[in-house]
């Protein structure tokens, strides 16, 4: 493969990735409007964000139903979600570690 062919291939891949990211970025706000943050309902490593200081955010919860980790759920369903440790919450909750 020549240098020009490799460069063109890499440019094509970069262009496709840029388009995919741009499309995804446009879709998130529309989806988020119908969703709400629900604390204490995600399983270990499956949170969407906010799992405490020093974490990298999404996927960083260390236990099931961690009270300071949230998951996006359909709007209006959070507080009716039951877990073995109690219902979901619209605010961070204290749960045993």
C-alpha positions in Angstrom: 0.0 0.0 0.0 1.4 3.4 -0.9 1.7 6.3 1.4 -0.9 8.2 -0.5 -3.4 5.3 -0.3 -2.8 4.9 3.4 -3.3 8.6 4.0 -6.5 8.6 2.0 -7.8 5.6 3.9 -7.0 7.2 7.2 -8.7 10.4 6.1 -11.8 8.5 5.1 -11.9 6.7 8.4 -11.5 10.0 10.3 -14.3 11.5 8.3 -16.6 8.7 9.0 -15.8 8.8 12.8 -16.4 12.6 12.8 -19.8 12.2 11.2 -20.8 9.4 13.6 -19.8 11.5 16.6 -21.6 14.6 15.3 -24.8 12.6 14.7 -24.7 11.1 18.2 -24.1 14.5 19.8 -27.2 15.8 18.1 -29.4 12.9 19.3 -28.5 13.0 23.0 -30.3 16.3 23.9 -33.6 15.1 22.3 -33.4 11.8 24.2 -32.4 13.5 27.5 -35.6 15.6 27.4 -37.6 12.5 28.0 -35.3 11.1 30.7 -34.3 11.9 34.3 -31.4 11.1 36.5 -32.3 8.4 39.0 -29.9 7.8 41.9 -29.4 4.4 43.5 -30.8 2.2 40.8 -27.9 1.1 38.6 -25.9 -2.1 38.9 -22.2 -2.1 39.6 -20.3 -0.5 36.7 -23.5 0.4 34.8 -24.1 4.0 36.1 -24.3 6.8 33.6 -22.5 9.3 35.8 -21.7 10.8 39.3 -20.3 8.0 41.4 -18.3 10.2 43.7 -15.0 12.0 43.9 -12.0 10.7 42.0 -14.1 8.7 39.5 -14.1 8.9 35.8 -17.9 9.0 35.8 -19.9 6.6 33.6 -19.4 3.0 34.6 -17.5 3.8 37.8 -20.0 2.7 40.4 -18.4 0.1 42.6 -21.5 -1.6 44.1 -25.0 -2.4 43.0 -27.5 0.4 43.7 -24.8 2.9 44.8 -26.6 6.0 46.2 -24.4 8.6 44.6 -24.5 7.1 41.1 -27.3 7.8 38.7 -28.8 6.2 35.6 -30.9 7.9 33.0 -34.5 6.5 33.2 -37.7 7.5 31.5 -39.1 10.7 33.1 -41.6 10.0 35.9 -40.4 6.5 36.7 -37.5 7.0 39.0 -39.1 7.1 42.5 -41.3 4.2 41.6 -38.3 2.0 40.8 -37.7 -0.6 43.5 -34.3 -2.1 44.3 -33.4 -4.5 47.1 -32.2 -1.4 49.0 -35.2 0.8 48.5 -36.6 3.1 45.8 -34.7 5.2 43.3 -34.3 8.9 44.1 -34.0 12.1 42.1 -31.2 13.2 44.5 -28.1 11.4 45.7 -29.0 9.1 48.7 -26.9 7.5 51.4 -26.6 3.8 51.1 -24.4 1.4 53.0 -21.1 0.5 51.2 
